[in-house]
């Protein structure tokens, strides 16, 4: 894998890299980079915020008293960054701009917004991009080791839903569960997995090729919708498991139901912090009512950046109270 510093520096044109190169950041721990026009660039790392300075190392951001020392990008510089990310072909990324994000090689996702303009049929596109959120993809192999025995039953994996607030690591955990089952373990054989990776975040896909390890028995579909991806995988690749990220619509729920009645197990993620949150999600109400998911993992991030997971069954009974994911690495 590329050095994380090099990966992050490549988000910026050469003319804007100097403050980053001199920042002395812990590059491997960076989770998000927030860029707002005429405001300081803020880096989030292990639940702390840091500001890039024009000269000297980055500093933890607690007040605005040093505002004049921080790196602040104006409109022209934001447009320079956008052109650089689009390789000087902004119109080639029109579809990504409509969705409000761009996916970079390695699975890094860049949220974009600003002044929107309509392109017909209630579809909007960012005309002037003035706000960006660069989310850095992290690959942590082995994080699922300590929980796989709760998920795997003999030779197949139970339908599993991973729920958490944004930024807690759902996709990272999903990827490692996929890798673990695909490669196989001491207590279970590896199985064929089909991954529907709409945003390219699960596999870090670029031009359809995974850059993050999803296992040797995994087939990947990028782009398109979940329902379409499920149909393609089931009809032509015969997966034991179908994995997808961020359920957000009734169509997504229908794709899960279709996979289930076709004999596939399902791995999925959703934004929710507790069981009550899930019950309020209208898009998956039928799935919860029919107890489709046999395991629900609630992932939580503590103030110090550590993660803990609770494992529940389909009846709303907590099977495993709180397990630190760091312990799963042993």
TALINMO-V864813 format. One record per helix or strand of 3 or more residues. SS is the DSSP state (a for helix, b for strand). FROM is the first residue (numbers start at 1). TO is the last residue. If there is no record, write none. Layout:
BEGIN
ss->(SS SS)
from->(FROM FROM)
to->(TO TO)
END
This chain:
BEGIN
ss->(a a a a b b b a a a b b b a b a b b a b a b a a b b b a)
from->(4 14 18 27 30 42 48 67 75 90 101 108 124 145 160 170 193 218 226 241 250 265 275 282 295 307 318 325)
to->(9 16 21 29 36 45 51 69 85 99 104 118 135 151 164 183 197 222 236 244 261 271 279 289 301 313 324 329)
END
